[in-house]
Amino acid sequence: MIDDEFIEHLKSLAPASADLELRSLSPGEDDESNELLHFIRALTSRLVARRDYELTQAWMTVFLRLHFDIILESDALMSALKEWKLYQAKECSRLDNLVGYCSGVVSFIRSPRT
């Protein structure tokens, strides 16, 4: 899948190079050539696949800091961002539940038994 190849490439870069890649994304003329839209969709697909949660959070933070003015002007980008936010909230909740469960198990194991 193209999204996976792009994400794997981005993961292989040094932080400064990844930042440069994010800065160089272009809005294009239409949805097909809109690299910003493709980036949001690629991050959404990672959330749907339950992969790279922390990394997608970090990249989205940088992405929004760099391109928020363009995103606010585009209905397509705002729509894609809303979809990303929906999946981000679901994955955040799922991970919170897992951490809570693991914490409970660790507390049980550590508790003295009488």
VEXVONU-387072 format. One record per residue (C-alpha): residue number from 1; residue in three letters; x negated, y negated, z. Coordinates in steps of 0.2 Angstrom, whole numbers, plus 2048, in hexadecimal, padded with zeros to 3 digits. Layout:
<sites>
NUM ala X Y Z
...
</sites>
This chain:
<sites>
1 met 800 800 800
2 ile 7F9 7EF 7FC
3 asp 7FE 7E7 80D
4 asp 7F3 7F5 815
5 glu 7E5 7F2 80A
6 phe 7E5 7DF 80D
7 ile 7E7 7E1 820
8 glu 7D8 7EE 820
9 his 7CE 7E2 816
10 leu 7D2 7D4 822
11 lys 7CE 7DF 831
12 ser 7BD 7E2 82A
13 leu 7B8 7D0 829
14 ala 7AF 7C6 836
15 pro 7BA 7BA 83F
16 ala 7B3 7AB 836
17 ser 7B6 7B3 825
18 ala 7C8 7B9 82A
19 asp 7CB 7A7 82F
20 leu 7C5 7A1 81E
21 glu 7D0 7AE 815
22 leu 7E0 7A7 81F
23 arg 7DB 795 81B
24 ser 7DA 799 808
25 leu 7EB 7A1 807
26 ser 7F6 798 7FA
27 pro 808 794 7F9
28 gly 809 798 7E7
29 glu 817 793 7DB
30 asp 824 7A0 7DF
31 asp 826 7AF 7EB
32 glu 81C 7BB 7E0
33 ser 80C 7AF 7E1
34 asn 80F 7A9 7F3
35 glu 801 7B0 7FD
36 leu 808 7A8 80D
37 leu 818 7B2 80B
38 his 80E 7C2 807
39 phe 803 7BF 816
40 ile 813 7BE 822
41 arg 81A 7CE 81A
42 ala 809 7D7 81C
43 leu 809 7D3 82F
44 thr 81C 7D8 830
45 ser 818 7E9 828
46 arg 80A 7EB 835
47 leu 817 7E8 843
48 val 824 7F4 83B
49 ala 816 801 83A
50 arg 812 7FE 84C
51 arg 800 7FA 848
52 asp 7F4 7EC 84D
53 tyr 7FF 7E2 858
54 glu 7F2 7D8 861
55 leu 7E9 7D4 850
56 thr 7F9 7CF 847
57 gln 7FD 7C3 856
58 ala 7EC 7BB 855
59 trp 7ED 7BA 842
60 met 7FE 7B2 842
61 thr 7F9 7A6 84F
62 val 7EB 7A0 844
63 phe 7F6 7A1 834
64 leu 803 796 83C
65 arg 7F7 789 842
66 leu 7F0 788 831
67 his 800 788 826
68 phe 80E 782 831
69 asp 812 773 827
70 ile 814 77D 817
71 ile 81E 78B 820
72 leu 82A 77E 827
73 glu 82E 778 815
74 ser 832 789 80E
75 asp 842 793 810
76 ala 839 7A3 80A
77 leu 82B 7A1 816
78 met 837 79D 825
79 ser 841 7AC 821
80 ala 832 7B7 820
81 leu 82C 7B0 831
82 lys 83D 7B3 839
83 glu 83C 7C5 833
84 trp 82A 7C6 83A
85 lys 830 7BF 84B
86 leu 83E 7CC 84C
87 tyr 832 7DA 84A
88 gln 825 7D2 855
89 ala 832 7D1 863
90 lys 837 7E3 861
91 glu 824 7E8 861
92 cys 821 7DD 870
93 ser 82F 7E5 87A
94 arg 82A 7F6 875
95 leu 818 7F3 87B
96 asp 81E 7EB 88B
97 asn 828 7FA 88F
98 leu 81A 806 88C
99 val 80E 7FC 897
100 gly 81B 7FC 8A5
101 tyr 81D 80E 8A3
102 cys 80B 811 8A4
103 ser 809 806 8B3
104 gly 817 810 8BC
105 val 80E 820 8B8
106 val 7FD 819 8BF
107 ser 806 813 8CE
108 phe 80E 823 8D1
109 ile 7FD 82D 8CF
110 arg 7F4 821 8DB
111 ser 801 821 8E8
112 pro 7FD 82C 8F7
113 arg 807 83C 8F8
114 thr 80D 842 909
</sites>
